[in-house]
Amino acid sequence: MAQAQGFGRRYIKAFFKGFFVAIPVTVTFLDRVACVARVEGASMQPSLNPGGRQASDVVLLNHWSIRNYDVQRGDIVSLV
């Protein structure tokens, strides 16, 4: 019984170590490299949500290109 309890604690400890490492890495990636966003409404028509359909489009916001000033004609830029 005591050995099983120590076995469970070891896995819980390993889980929390991985959890507390994965969260900062994920937040940094989403903030610095790229993240996924949904586009809803008529503000971006006809490029996104063509034809006035009710479904939303999903786009990848590339933060890396903006940091390197690699914006070209025809790119869609998102401002917050």
mmCIF file of the N, C-alpha and C atoms, coordinates in Angstrom:
data_MODEL
# 
_entry.id   MODEL 
# 
loop_
_atom_site.group_PDB 
_atom_site.id 
_atom_site.type_symbol 
_atom_site.label_atom_id 
_atom_site.label_alt_id 
_atom_site.label_comp_id 
_atom_site.label_asym_id 
_atom_site.label_entity_id 
_atom_site.label_seq_id 
_atom_site.pdbx_PDB_ins_code 
_atom_site.Cartn_x 
_atom_site.Cartn_y 
_atom_site.Cartn_z 
_atom_site.occupancy 
_atom_site.B_iso_or_equiv 
_atom_site.pdbx_formal_charge 
_atom_site.auth_seq_id 
_atom_site.auth_comp_id 
_atom_site.auth_asym_id 
_atom_site.auth_atom_id 
_atom_site.pdbx_PDB_model_num 
ATOM 1   N N  . MET A 1 1  ? 0.814   -1.196 0.000   1.00 0.00 ? 1  MET A N  1 
ATOM 2   C CA . MET A 1 1  ? 0.000   0.000  0.000   1.00 0.00 ? 1  MET A CA 1 
ATOM 3   C C  . MET A 1 1  ? 0.862   1.266  0.000   1.00 0.00 ? 1  MET A C  1 
ATOM 4   N N  . ALA A 1 2  ? 1.877   1.279  0.859   1.00 0.00 ? 2  ALA A N  1 
ATOM 5   C CA . ALA A 1 2  ? 2.743   2.454  0.940   1.00 0.00 ? 2  ALA A CA 1 
ATOM 6   C C  . ALA A 1 2  ? 3.541   2.623  -0.351  1.00 0.00 ? 2  ALA A C  1 
ATOM 7   N N  . GLN A 1 3  ? 3.912   1.476  -0.948  1.00 0.00 ? 3  GLN A N  1 
ATOM 8   C CA . GLN A 1 3  ? 4.667   1.553  -2.196  1.00 0.00 ? 3  GLN A CA 1 
ATOM 9   C C  . GLN A 1 3  ? 3.790   2.093  -3.329  1.00 0.00 ? 3  GLN A C  1 
ATOM 10  N N  . ALA A 1 4  ? 2.515   1.707  -3.370  1.00 0.00 ? 4  ALA A N  1 
ATOM 11  C CA . ALA A 1 4  ? 1.592   2.203  -4.385  1.00 0.00 ? 4  ALA A CA 1 
ATOM 12  C C  . ALA A 1 4  ? 1.346   3.694  -4.202  1.00 0.00 ? 4  ALA A C  1 
ATOM 13  N N  . GLN A 1 5  ? 1.289   4.135  -2.955  1.00 0.00 ? 5  GLN A N  1 
ATOM 14  C CA . GLN A 1 5  ? 1.071   5.555  -2.686  1.00 0.00 ? 5  GLN A CA 1 
ATOM 15  C C  . GLN A 1 5  ? 2.272   6.387  -3.157  1.00 0.00 ? 5  GLN A C  1 
ATOM 16  N N  . GLY A 1 6  ? 3.495   5.886  -2.930  1.00 0.00 ? 6  GLY A N  1 
ATOM 17  C CA . GLY A 1 6  ? 4.697   6.570  -3.403  1.00 0.00 ? 6  GLY A CA 1 
ATOM 18  C C  . GLY A 1 6  ? 4.785   6.575  -4.916  1.00 0.00 ? 6  GLY A C  1 
ATOM 19  N N  . PHE A 1 7  ? 4.312   5.485  -5.524  1.00 0.00 ? 7  PHE A N  1 
ATOM 20  C CA . PHE A 1 7  ? 4.281   5.374  -6.984  1.00 0.00 ? 7  PHE A CA 1 
ATOM 21  C C  . PHE A 1 7  ? 3.359   6.431  -7.588  1.00 0.00 ? 7  PHE A C  1 
ATOM 22  N N  . GLY A 1 8  ? 2.176   6.641  -6.993  1.00 0.00 ? 8  GLY A N  1 
ATOM 23  C CA . GLY A 1 8  ? 1.223   7.646  -7.469  1.00 0.00 ? 8  GLY A CA 1 
ATOM 24  C C  . GLY A 1 8  ? 1.741   9.056  -7.286  1.00 0.00 ? 8  GLY A C  1 
ATOM 25  N N  . ARG A 1 9  ? 2.394   9.293  -6.168  1.00 0.00 ? 9  ARG A N  1 
ATOM 26  C CA . ARG A 1 9  ? 2.948   10.628 -5.915  1.00 0.00 ? 9  ARG A CA 1 
ATOM 27  C C  . ARG A 1 9  ? 4.026   10.998 -6.933  1.00 0.00 ? 9  ARG A C  1 
ATOM 28  N N  . ARG A 1 10 ? 4.794   9.994  -7.320  1.00 0.00 ? 10 ARG A N  1 
ATOM 29  C CA . ARG A 1 10 ? 5.854   10.248 -8.292  1.00 0.00 ? 10 ARG A CA 1 
ATOM 30  C C  . ARG A 1 10 ? 5.270   10.686 -9.627  1.00 0.00 ? 10 ARG A C  1 
ATOM 31  N N  . TYR A 1 11 ? 4.183   10.035 -10.045 1.00 0.00 ? 11 TYR A N  1 
ATOM 32  C CA . TYR A 1 11 ? 3.549   10.416 -11.308 1.00 0.00 ? 11 TYR A CA 1 
ATOM 33  C C  . TYR A 1 11 ? 2.864   11.765 -11.217 1.00 0.00 ? 11 TYR A C  1 
ATOM 34  N N  . ILE A 1 12 ? 2.265   12.063 -10.087 1.00 0.00 ? 12 ILE A N  1 
ATOM 35  C CA . ILE A 1 12 ? 1.639   13.377 -9.908  1.00 0.00 ? 12 ILE A CA 1 
ATOM 36  C C  . ILE A 1 12 ? 2.709   14.465 -9.926  1.00 0.00 ? 12 ILE A C  1 
ATOM 37  N N  . LYS A 1 13 ? 3.826   14.210 -9.273  1.00 0.00 ? 13 LYS A N  1 
ATOM 38  C CA . LYS A 1 13 ? 4.926   15.179 -9.252  1.00 0.00 ? 13 LYS A CA 1 
ATOM 39  C C  . LYS A 1 13 ? 5.476   15.404 -10.666 1.00 0.00 ? 13 LYS A C  1 
ATOM 40  N N  . ALA A 1 14 ? 5.645   14.318 -11.420 1.00 0.00 ? 14 ALA A N  1 
ATOM 41  C CA . ALA A 1 14 ? 6.136   14.436 -12.796 1.00 0.00 ? 14 ALA A CA 1 
ATOM 42  C C  . ALA A 1 14 ? 5.139   15.186 -13.676 1.00 0.00 ? 14 ALA A C  1 
ATOM 43  N N  . PHE A 1 15 ? 3.843   14.945 -13.449 1.00 0.00 ? 15 PHE A N  1 
ATOM 44  C CA . PHE A 1 15 ? 2.824   15.659 -14.214 1.00 0.00 ? 15 PHE A CA 1 
ATOM 45  C C  . PHE A 1 15 ? 2.903   17.156 -13.966 1.00 0.00 ? 15 PHE A C  1 
ATOM 46  N N  . PHE A 1 16 ? 2.996   17.558 -12.713 1.00 0.00 ? 16 PHE A N  1 
ATOM 47  C CA . PHE A 1 16 ? 3.042   18.982 -12.409 1.00 0.00 ? 16 PHE A CA 1 
ATOM 48  C C  . PHE A 1 16 ? 4.332   19.633 -12.896 1.00 0.00 ? 16 PHE A C  1 
ATOM 49  N N  . LYS A 1 17 ? 5.437   18.900 -12.865 1.00 0.00 ? 17 LYS A N  1 
ATOM 50  C CA . LYS A 1 17 ? 6.679   19.457 -13.433 1.00 0.00 ? 17 LYS A CA 1 
ATOM 51  C C  . LYS A 1 17 ? 6.506   19.719 -14.919 1.00 0.00 ? 17 LYS A C  1 
ATOM 52  N N  . GLY A 1 18 ? 5.946   18.766 -15.641 1.00 0.00 ? 18 GLY A N  1 
ATOM 53  C CA . GLY A 1 18 ? 5.702   18.951 -17.067 1.00 0.00 ? 18 GLY A CA 1 
ATOM 54  C C  . GLY A 1 18 ? 4.703   20.046 -17.341 1.00 0.00 ? 18 GLY A C  1 
ATOM 55  N N  . PHE A 1 19 ? 3.689   20.145 -16.503 1.00 0.00 ? 19 PHE A N  1 
ATOM 56  C CA . PHE A 1 19 ? 2.659   21.167 -16.658 1.00 0.00 ? 19 PHE A CA 1 
ATOM 57  C C  . PHE A 1 19 ? 3.253   22.561 -16.496 1.00 0.00 ? 19 PHE A C  1 
ATOM 58  N N  . PHE A 1 20 ? 4.080   22.739 -15.466 1.00 0.00 ? 20 PHE A N  1 
ATOM 59  C CA . PHE A 1 20 ? 4.644   24.058 -15.212 1.00 0.00 ? 20 PHE A CA 1 
ATOM 60  C C  . PHE A 1 20 ? 5.759   24.428 -16.195 1.00 0.00 ? 20 PHE A C  1 
ATOM 61  N N  . VAL A 1 21 ? 6.240   23.473 -16.965 1.00 0.00 ? 21 VAL A N  1 
ATOM 62  C CA . VAL A 1 21 ? 7.179   23.771 -18.046 1.00 0.00 ? 21 VAL A CA 1 
ATOM 63  C C  . VAL A 1 21 ? 6.413   24.046 -19.333 1.00 0.00 ? 21 VAL A C  1 
ATOM 64  N N  . ALA A 1 22 ? 5.355   23.287 -19.592 1.00 0.00 ? 22 ALA A N  1 
ATOM 65  C CA . ALA A 1 22 ? 4.612   23.408 -20.849 1.00 0.00 ? 22 ALA A CA 1 
ATOM 66  C C  . ALA A 1 22 ? 3.845   24.722 -20.947 1.00 0.00 ? 22 ALA A C  1 
ATOM 67  N N  . ILE A 1 23 ? 3.293   25.211 -19.872 1.00 0.00 ? 23 ILE A N  1 
ATOM 68  C CA . ILE A 1 23 ? 2.499   26.445 -19.915 1.00 0.00 ? 23 ILE A CA 1 
ATOM 69  C C  . ILE A 1 23 ? 3.339   27.642 -20.343 1.00 0.00 ? 23 ILE A C  1 
ATOM 70  N N  . PRO A 1 24 ? 4.485   27.940 -19.725 1.00 0.00 ? 24 PRO A N  1 
ATOM 71  C CA . PRO A 1 24 ? 5.279   29.090 -20.202 1.00 0.00 ? 24 PRO A CA 1 
ATOM 72  C C  . PRO A 1 24 ? 5.780   28.932 -21.637 1.00 0.00 ? 24 PRO A C  1 
ATOM 73  N N  . VAL A 1 25 ? 6.129   27.702 -22.025 1.00 0.00 ? 25 VAL A N  1 
ATOM 74  C CA . VAL A 1 25 ? 6.593   27.485 -23.393 1.00 0.00 ? 25 VAL A CA 1 
ATOM 75  C C  . VAL A 1 25 ? 5.463   27.757 -24.381 1.00 0.00 ? 25 VAL A C  1 
ATOM 76  N N  . THR A 1 26 ? 4.264   27.287 -24.078 1.00 0.00 ? 26 THR A N  1 
ATOM 77  C CA . THR A 1 26 ? 3.111   27.506 -24.950 1.00 0.00 ? 26 THR A CA 1 
ATOM 78  C C  . THR A 1 26 ? 2.751   28.982 -25.038 1.00 0.00 ? 26 THR A C  1 
ATOM 79  N N  . VAL A 1 27 ? 2.727   29.670 -23.917 1.00 0.00 ? 27 VAL A N  1 
ATOM 80  C CA . VAL A 1 27 ? 2.391   31.098 -23.920 1.00 0.00 ? 27 VAL A CA 1 
ATOM 81  C C  . VAL A 1 27 ? 3.428   31.895 -24.700 1.00 0.00 ? 27 VAL A C  1 
ATOM 82  N N  . THR A 1 28 ? 4.697   31.573 -24.530 1.00 0.00 ? 28 THR A N  1 
ATOM 83  C CA . THR A 1 28 ? 5.750   32.263 -25.277 1.00 0.00 ? 28 THR A CA 1 
ATOM 84  C C  . THR A 1 28 ? 5.620   32.018 -26.770 1.00 0.00 ? 28 THR A C  1 
ATOM 85  N N  . PHE A 1 29 ? 5.336   30.768 -27.162 1.00 0.00 ? 29 PHE A N  1 
ATOM 86  C CA . PHE A 1 29 ? 5.156   30.451 -28.575 1.00 0.00 ? 29 PHE A CA 1 
ATOM 87  C C  . PHE A 1 29 ? 3.988   31.230 -29.165 1.00 0.00 ? 29 PHE A C  1 
ATOM 88  N N  . LEU A 1 30 ? 2.854   31.242 -28.478 1.00 0.00 ? 30 LEU A N  1 
ATOM 89  C CA . LEU A 1 30 ? 1.673   31.947 -28.989 1.00 0.00 ? 30 LEU A CA 1 
ATOM 90  C C  . LEU A 1 30 ? 1.884   33.456 -29.041 1.00 0.00 ? 30 LEU A C  1 
ATOM 91  N N  . ASP A 1 31 ? 2.713   33.986 -28.159 1.00 0.00 ? 31 ASP A N  1 
ATOM 92  C CA . ASP A 1 31 ? 2.952   35.428 -28.125 1.00 0.00 ? 31 ASP A CA 1 
ATOM 93  C C  . ASP A 1 31 ? 4.016   35.869 -29.125 1.00 0.00 ? 31 ASP A C  1 
ATOM 94  N N  . ARG A 1 32 ? 5.025   35.054 -29.350 1.00 0.00 ? 32 ARG A N  1 
ATOM 95  C CA . ARG A 1 32 ? 6.165   35.457 -30.173 1.00 0.00 ? 32 ARG A CA 1 
ATOM 96  C C  . ARG A 1 32 ? 6.176   34.893 -31.588 1.00 0.00 ? 32 ARG A C  1 
ATOM 97  N N  . VAL A 1 33 ? 5.626   33.704 -31.809 1.00 0.00 ? 33 VAL A N  1 
ATOM 98  C CA . VAL A 1 33 ? 5.768   33.043 -33.103 1.00 0.00 ? 33 VAL A CA 1 
ATOM 99  C C  . VAL A 1 33 ? 4.468   33.097 -33.899 1.00 0.00 ? 33 VAL A C  1 
ATOM 100 N N  . ALA A 1 34 ? 3.420   32.455 -33.420 1.00 0.00 ? 34 ALA A N  1 
ATOM 101 C CA . ALA A 1 34 ? 2.175   32.402 -34.181 1.00 0.00 ? 34 ALA A CA 1 
ATOM 102 C C  . ALA A 1 34 ? 1.030   31.981 -33.278 1.00 0.00 ? 34 ALA A C  1 
ATOM 103 N N  . CYS A 1 35 ? -0.177  32.341 -33.677 1.00 0.00 ? 35 CYS A N  1 
ATOM 104 C CA . CYS A 1 35 ? -1.371  31.883 -32.973 1.00 0.00 ? 35 CYS A CA 1 
ATOM 105 C C  . CYS A 1 35 ? -2.506  31.760 -33.982 1.00 0.00 ? 35 CYS A C  1 
ATOM 106 N N  . VAL A 1 36 ? -3.562  31.091 -33.586 1.00 0.00 ? 36 VAL A N  1 
ATOM 107 C CA . VAL A 1 36 ? -4.711  30.849 -34.440 1.00 0.00 ? 36 VAL A CA 1 
ATOM 108 C C  . VAL A 1 36 ? -5.854  31.751 -33.981 1.00 0.00 ? 36 VAL A C  1 
ATOM 109 N N  . ALA A 1 37 ? -6.570  32.347 -34.939 1.00 0.00 ? 37 ALA A N  1 
ATOM 110 C CA . ALA A 1 37 ? -7.690  33.231 -34.615 1.00 0.00 ? 37 ALA A CA 1 
ATOM 111 C C  . ALA A 1 37 ? -8.857  32.962 -35.560 1.00 0.00 ? 37 ALA A C  1 
ATOM 112 N N  . ARG A 1 38 ? -10.056 33.281 -35.104 1.00 0.00 ? 38 ARG A N  1 
ATOM 113 C CA . ARG A 1 38 ? -11.251 33.157 -35.940 1.00 0.00 ? 38 ARG A CA 1 
ATOM 114 C C  . ARG A 1 38 ? -11.667 34.528 -36.438 1.00 0.00 ? 38 ARG A C  1 
ATOM 115 N N  . VAL A 1 39 ? -12.101 34.576 -37.685 1.00 0.00 ? 39 VAL A N  1 
ATOM 116 C CA . VAL A 1 39 ? -12.595 35.814 -38.283 1.00 0.00 ? 39 VAL A CA 1 
ATOM 117 C C  . VAL A 1 39 ? -14.091 35.648 -38.493 1.00 0.00 ? 39 VAL A C  1 
ATOM 118 N N  . GLU A 1 40 ? -14.854 36.510 -37.864 1.00 0.00 ? 40 GLU A N  1 
ATOM 119 C CA . GLU A 1 40 ? -16.308 36.462 -37.978 1.00 0.00 ? 40 GLU A CA 1 
ATOM 120 C C  . GLU A 1 40 ? -16.815 37.820 -38.451 1.00 0.00 ? 40 GLU A C  1 
ATOM 121 N N  . GLY A 1 41 ? -17.947 37.824 -39.064 1.00 0.00 ? 41 GLY A N  1 
ATOM 122 C CA . GLY A 1 41 ? -18.573 39.070 -39.462 1.00 0.00 ? 41 GLY A CA 1 
ATOM 123 C C  . GLY A 1 41 ? -18.205 39.510 -40.860 1.00 0.00 ? 41 GLY A C  1 
ATOM 124 N N  . ALA A 1 42 ? -18.716 40.663 -41.229 1.00 0.00 ? 42 ALA A N  1 
ATOM 125 C CA . ALA A 1 42 ? -18.588 41.161 -42.598 1.00 0.00 ? 42 ALA A CA 1 
ATOM 126 C C  . ALA A 1 42 ? -17.408 42.105 -42.789 1.00 0.00 ? 42 ALA A C  1 
ATOM 127 N N  . SER A 1 43 ? -16.620 42.346 -41.765 1.00 0.00 ? 43 SER A N  1 
ATOM 128 C CA . SER A 1 43 ? -15.563 43.351 -41.885 1.00 0.00 ? 43 SER A CA 1 
ATOM 129 C C  . SER A 1 43 ? -14.460 42.958 -42.862 1.00 0.00 ? 43 SER A C  1 
ATOM 130 N N  . MET A 1 44 ? -14.234 41.682 -43.056 1.00 0.00 ? 44 MET A N  1 
ATOM 131 C CA . MET A 1 44 ? -13.152 41.242 -43.941 1.00 0.00 ? 44 MET A CA 1 
ATOM 132 C C  . MET A 1 44 ? -13.665 40.644 -45.244 1.00 0.00 ? 44 MET A C  1 
ATOM 133 N N  . GLN A 1 45 ? -14.909 40.831 -45.571 1.00 0.00 ? 45 GLN A N  1 
ATOM 134 C CA . GLN A 1 45 ? -15.434 40.304 -46.827 1.00 0.00 ? 45 GLN A CA 1 
ATOM 135 C C  . GLN A 1 45 ? -14.962 41.161 -47.983 1.00 0.00 ? 45 GLN A C  1 
ATOM 136 N N  . PRO A 1 46 ? -14.716 40.670 -49.128 1.00 0.00 ? 46 PRO A N  1 
ATOM 137 C CA . PRO A 1 46 ? -14.885 39.314 -49.627 1.00 0.00 ? 46 PRO A CA 1 
ATOM 138 C C  . PRO A 1 46 ? -13.649 38.433 -49.439 1.00 0.00 ? 46 PRO A C  1 
ATOM 139 N N  . SER A 1 47 ? -12.544 38.954 -48.869 1.00 0.00 ? 47 SER A N  1 
ATOM 140 C CA . SER A 1 47 ? -11.340 38.137 -48.707 1.00 0.00 ? 47 SER A CA 1 
ATOM 141 C C  . SER A 1 47 ? -11.586 36.949 -47.779 1.00 0.00 ? 47 SER A C  1 
ATOM 142 N N  . LEU A 1 48 ? -12.184 37.226 -46.632 1.00 0.00 ? 48 LEU A N  1 
ATOM 143 C CA . LEU A 1 48 ? -12.525 36.181 -45.676 1.00 0.00 ? 48 LEU A CA 1 
ATOM 144 C C  . LEU A 1 48 ? -14.039 36.162 -45.512 1.00 0.00 ? 48 LEU A C  1 
ATOM 145 N N  . ASN A 1 49 ? -14.600 35.007 -45.243 1.00 0.00 ? 49 ASN A N  1 
ATOM 146 C CA . ASN A 1 49 ? -16.055 34.807 -45.155 1.00 0.00 ? 49 ASN A CA 1 
ATOM 147 C C  . ASN A 1 49 ? -16.747 35.242 -46.441 1.00 0.00 ? 49 ASN A C  1 
ATOM 148 N N  . PRO A 1 50 ? -16.330 34.707 -47.593 1.00 0.00 ? 50 PRO A N  1 
ATOM 149 C CA . PRO A 1 50 ? -16.930 35.153 -48.852 1.00 0.00 ? 50 PRO A CA 1 
ATOM 150 C C  . PRO A 1 50 ? -18.392 34.729 -48.964 1.00 0.00 ? 50 PRO A C  1 
ATOM 151 N N  . GLY A 1 51 ? -19.152 35.512 -49.682 1.00 0.00 ? 51 GLY A N  1 
ATOM 152 C CA . GLY A 1 51 ? -20.546 35.186 -49.953 1.00 0.00 ? 51 GLY A CA 1 
ATOM 153 C C  . GLY A 1 51 ? -21.484 35.435 -48.801 1.00 0.00 ? 51 GLY A C  1 
ATOM 154 N N  . GLY A 1 52 ? -21.032 36.079 -47.755 1.00 0.00 ? 52 GLY A N  1 
ATOM 155 C CA . GLY A 1 52 ? -21.906 36.399 -46.642 1.00 0.00 ? 52 GLY A CA 1 
ATOM 156 C C  . GLY A 1 52 ? -22.349 35.202 -45.830 1.00 0.00 ? 52 GLY A C  1 
ATOM 157 N N  . ARG A 1 53 ? -21.606 34.106 -45.887 1.00 0.00 ? 53 ARG A N  1 
ATOM 158 C CA . ARG A 1 53 ? -22.014 32.927 -45.130 1.00 0.00 ? 53 ARG A CA 1 
ATOM 159 C C  . ARG A 1 53 ? -21.789 33.156 -43.630 1.00 0.00 ? 53 ARG A C  1 
ATOM 160 N N  . GLN A 1 54 ? -22.490 32.411 -42.835 1.00 0.00 ? 54 GLN A N  1 
ATOM 161 C CA . GLN A 1 54 ? -22.460 32.607 -41.386 1.00 0.00 ? 54 GLN A CA 1 
ATOM 162 C C  . GLN A 1 54 ? -21.262 31.927 -40.712 1.00 0.00 ? 54 GLN A C  1 
ATOM 163 N N  . ALA A 1 55 ? -20.617 31.001 -41.397 1.00 0.00 ? 55 ALA A N  1 
ATOM 164 C CA . ALA A 1 55 ? -19.478 30.299 -40.802 1.00 0.00 ? 55 ALA A CA 1 
ATOM 165 C C  . ALA A 1 55 ? -18.282 31.242 -40.680 1.00 0.00 ? 55 ALA A C  1 
ATOM 166 N N  . SER A 1 56 ? -17.443 30.996 -39.688 1.00 0.00 ? 56 SER A N  1 
ATOM 167 C CA . SER A 1 56 ? -16.265 31.838 -39.511 1.00 0.00 ? 56 SER A CA 1 
ATOM 168 C C  . SER A 1 56 ? -15.048 31.158 -40.134 1.00 0.00 ? 56 SER A C  1 
ATOM 169 N N  . ASP A 1 57 ? -14.087 31.953 -40.579 1.00 0.00 ? 57 ASP A N  1 
ATOM 170 C CA . ASP A 1 57 ? -12.835 31.437 -41.117 1.00 0.00 ? 57 ASP A CA 1 
ATOM 171 C C  . ASP A 1 57 ? -11.792 31.411 -40.005 1.00 0.00 ? 57 ASP A C  1 
ATOM 172 N N  . VAL A 1 58 ? -10.865 30.483 -40.107 1.00 0.00 ? 58 VAL A N  1 
ATOM 173 C CA . VAL A 1 58 ? -9.771  30.367 -39.156 1.00 0.00 ? 58 VAL A CA 1 
ATOM 174 C C  . VAL A 1 58 ? -8.489  30.772 -39.864 1.00 0.00 ? 58 VAL A C  1 
ATOM 175 N N  . VAL A 1 59 ? -7.712  31.661 -39.237 1.00 0.00 ? 59 VAL A N  1 
ATOM 176 C CA . VAL A 1 59 ? -6.475  32.154 -39.828 1.00 0.00 ? 59 VAL A CA 1 
ATOM 177 C C  . VAL A 1 59 ? -5.316  31.963 -38.855 1.00 0.00 ? 59 VAL A C  1 
ATOM 178 N N  . LEU A 1 60 ? -4.116  31.871 -39.398 1.00 0.00 ? 60 LEU A N  1 
ATOM 179 C CA . LEU A 1 60 ? -2.901  31.797 -38.599 1.00 0.00 ? 60 LEU A CA 1 
ATOM 180 C C  . LEU A 1 60 ? -2.267  33.176 -38.584 1.00 0.00 ? 60 LEU A C  1 
ATOM 181 N N  . LEU A 1 61 ? -2.124  33.747 -37.401 1.00 0.00 ? 61 LEU A N  1 
ATOM 182 C CA . LEU A 1 61 ? -1.486  35.053 -37.261 1.00 0.00 ? 61 LEU A CA 1 
ATOM 183 C C  . LEU A 1 61 ? 0.006   34.826 -37.029 1.00 0.00 ? 61 LEU A C  1 
ATOM 184 N N  . ASN A 1 62 ? 0.811   35.229 -38.003 1.00 0.00 ? 62 ASN A N  1 
ATOM 185 C CA . ASN A 1 62 ? 2.255   34.994 -37.972 1.00 0.00 ? 62 ASN A CA 1 
ATOM 186 C C  . ASN A 1 62 ? 2.937   36.208 -37.352 1.00 0.00 ? 62 ASN A C  1 
ATOM 187 N N  . HIS A 1 63 ? 3.323   36.091 -36.096 1.00 0.00 ? 63 HIS A N  1 
ATOM 188 C CA . HIS A 1 63 ? 4.000   37.186 -35.399 1.00 0.00 ? 63 HIS A CA 1 
ATOM 189 C C  . HIS A 1 63 ? 5.457   37.314 -35.834 1.00 0.00 ? 63 HIS A C  1 
ATOM 190 N N  . TRP A 1 64 ? 6.023   36.225 -36.319 1.00 0.00 ? 64 TRP A N  1 
ATOM 191 C CA . TRP A 1 64 ? 7.443   36.212 -36.691 1.00 0.00 ? 64 TRP A CA 1 
ATOM 192 C C  . TRP A 1 64 ? 7.713   37.141 -37.870 1.00 0.00 ? 64 TRP A C  1 
ATOM 193 N N  . SER A 1 65 ? 6.832   37.163 -38.860 1.00 0.00 ? 65 SER A N  1 
ATOM 194 C CA . SER A 1 65 ? 7.037   38.022 -40.035 1.00 0.00 ? 65 SER A CA 1 
ATOM 195 C C  . SER A 1 65 ? 6.973   39.492 -39.656 1.00 0.00 ? 65 SER A C  1 
ATOM 196 N N  . ILE A 1 66 ? 6.120   39.832 -38.742 1.00 0.00 ? 66 ILE A N  1 
ATOM 197 C CA . ILE A 1 66 ? 5.999   41.233 -38.315 1.00 0.00 ? 66 ILE A CA 1 
ATOM 198 C C  . ILE A 1 66 ? 7.260   41.682 -37.590 1.00 0.00 ? 66 ILE A C  1 
ATOM 199 N N  . ARG A 1 67 ? 7.845   40.813 -36.789 1.00 0.00 ? 67 ARG A N  1 
ATOM 200 C CA . ARG A 1 67 ? 9.077   41.171 -36.074 1.00 0.00 ? 67 ARG A CA 1 
ATOM 201 C C  . ARG A 1 67 ? 10.229  41.437 -37.037 1.00 0.00 ? 67 ARG A C  1 
ATOM 202 N N  . ASN A 1 68 ? 10.236  40.756 -38.165 1.00 0.00 ? 68 ASN A N  1 
ATOM 203 C CA . ASN A 1 68 ? 11.297  40.934 -39.166 1.00 0.00 ? 68 ASN A CA 1 
ATOM 204 C C  . ASN A 1 68 ? 10.904  41.936 -40.254 1.00 0.00 ? 68 ASN A C  1 
ATOM 205 N N  . TYR A 1 69 ? 9.773   42.595 -40.101 1.00 0.00 ? 69 TYR A N  1 
ATOM 206 C CA . TYR A 1 69 ? 9.256   43.554 -41.087 1.00 0.00 ? 69 TYR A CA 1 
ATOM 207 C C  . TYR A 1 69 ? 9.144   42.928 -42.470 1.00 0.00 ? 69 TYR A C  1 
ATOM 208 N N  . ASP A 1 70 ? 8.686   41.684 -42.505 1.00 0.00 ? 70 ASP A N  1 
ATOM 209 C CA . ASP A 1 70 ? 8.547   40.949 -43.760 1.00 0.00 ? 70 ASP A CA 1 
ATOM 210 C C  . ASP A 1 70 ? 7.083   40.983 -44.214 1.00 0.00 ? 70 ASP A C  1 
ATOM 211 N N  . VAL A 1 71 ? 6.539   42.184 -44.355 1.00 0.00 ? 71 VAL A N  1 
ATOM 212 C CA . VAL A 1 71 ? 5.154   42.369 -44.791 1.00 0.00 ? 71 VAL A CA 1 
ATOM 213 C C  . VAL A 1 71 ? 5.180   42.767 -46.256 1.00 0.00 ? 71 VAL A C  1 
ATOM 214 N N  . GLN A 1 72 ? 4.380   42.074 -47.058 1.00 0.00 ? 72 GLN A N  1 
ATOM 215 C CA . GLN A 1 72 ? 4.352   42.362 -48.485 1.00 0.00 ? 72 GLN A CA 1 
ATOM 216 C C  . GLN A 1 72 ? 2.955   42.749 -48.923 1.00 0.00 ? 72 GLN A C  1 
ATOM 217 N N  . ARG A 1 73 ? 2.888   43.283 -50.103 1.00 0.00 ? 73 ARG A N  1 
ATOM 218 C CA . ARG A 1 73 ? 1.601   43.684 -50.663 1.00 0.00 ? 73 ARG A CA 1 
ATOM 219 C C  . ARG A 1 73 ? 0.678   42.468 -50.791 1.00 0.00 ? 73 ARG A C  1 
ATOM 220 N N  . GLY A 1 74 ? -0.559  42.627 -50.345 1.00 0.00 ? 74 GLY A N  1 
ATOM 221 C CA . GLY A 1 74 ? -1.531  41.542 -50.393 1.00 0.00 ? 74 GLY A CA 1 
ATOM 222 C C  . GLY A 1 74 ? -1.672  40.809 -49.070 1.00 0.00 ? 74 GLY A C  1 
ATOM 223 N N  . ASP A 1 75 ? -0.765  41.057 -48.119 1.00 0.00 ? 75 ASP A N  1 
ATOM 224 C CA . ASP A 1 75 ? -0.863  40.421 -46.801 1.00 0.00 ? 75 ASP A CA 1 
ATOM 225 C C  . ASP A 1 75 ? -1.987  41.075 -46.005 1.00 0.00 ? 75 ASP A C  1 
ATOM 226 N N  . ILE A 1 76 ? -2.626  40.290 -45.191 1.00 0.00 ? 76 ILE A N  1 
ATOM 227 C CA . ILE A 1 76 ? -3.649  40.810 -44.279 1.00 0.00 ? 76 ILE A CA 1 
ATOM 228 C C  . ILE A 1 76 ? -2.979  41.049 -42.942 1.00 0.00 ? 76 ILE A C  1 
ATOM 229 N N  . VAL A 1 77 ? -3.092  42.253 -42.407 1.00 0.00 ? 77 VAL A N  1 
ATOM 230 C CA . VAL A 1 77 ? -2.460  42.620 -41.157 1.00 0.00 ? 77 VAL A CA 1 
ATOM 231 C C  . VAL A 1 77 ? -3.535  42.794 -40.096 1.00 0.00 ? 77 VAL A C  1 
ATOM 232 N N  . SER A 1 78 ? -3.323  42.218 -38.930 1.00 0.00 ? 78 SER A N  1 
ATOM 233 C CA . SER A 1 78 ? -4.263  42.303 -37.827 1.00 0.00 ? 78 SER A CA 1 
ATOM 234 C C  . SER A 1 78 ? -3.696  43.205 -36.748 1.00 0.00 ? 78 SER A C  1 
ATOM 235 N N  . LEU A 1 79 ? -4.467  44.163 -36.298 1.00 0.00 ? 79 LEU A N  1 
ATOM 236 C CA . LEU A 1 79 ? -4.059  45.062 -35.236 1.00 0.00 ? 79 LEU A CA 1 
ATOM 237 C C  . LEU A 1 79 ? -4.976  44.859 -34.035 1.00 0.00 ? 79 LEU A C  1 
ATOM 238 N N  . VAL A 1 80 ? -4.387  44.928 -32.858 1.00 0.00 ? 80 VAL A N  1 
ATOM 239 C CA . VAL A 1 80 ? -5.180  44.784 -31.633 1.00 0.00 ? 80 VAL A CA 1 
ATOM 240 C C  . VAL A 1 80 ? -5.271  46.131 -30.959 1.00 0.00 ? 80 VAL A C  1 
# 
